[in-house]
Amino acid sequence: MIACGRELKLCHAVCIVHTLNLVVKKALQLTPALSSNRMKARKLGGYFRSSTTAKEKLDQVQDQMWMPKKKLIQEVETWWKRVAELREHVGAALAGLKTDIPALTSEDFTVVCECLT
């Protein structure tokens, strides 16, 4: 498909990969089982980004588990992979913190892992 802008005198081919990415993102938004997971994971990510205590606790847990230090990242293409990677670390860190942020459940992680495959 070719899109042309007459005013700018530009033509470009619409990227099929970009279009596919938009379709997948829309499907994720419309899938109720993932909506809850996304909301929980966003809250977790926001908490660990904004709380110095939480960041330090996550670093401490990763040190104790002899794992390289990684942070939770914002929702981008590699986001779910990082959430799955840090499952145990985040759970252990949350257990040692006083917070009402809900952790992802085993069912939530099952859904995440199925989506990743």
HUVENBEL-V284395 format. One record per pair of residues at least 6 apart in sequence whose C-alpha atoms are under 6 Angstrom apart, sorted by sequence separation. I is the first residue (numbers start at 1). J is the second residue. If there is no record, write none. Layout:
# HUVENBEL-V284395
i: [I:I]
j: [J:J]
This chain:
# HUVENBEL-V284395
i: [4:48:4:48:3:3:2:2:1:1:45:61:58:57]
j: [10:54:11:55:11:12:12:13:13:14:72:89:93:93]
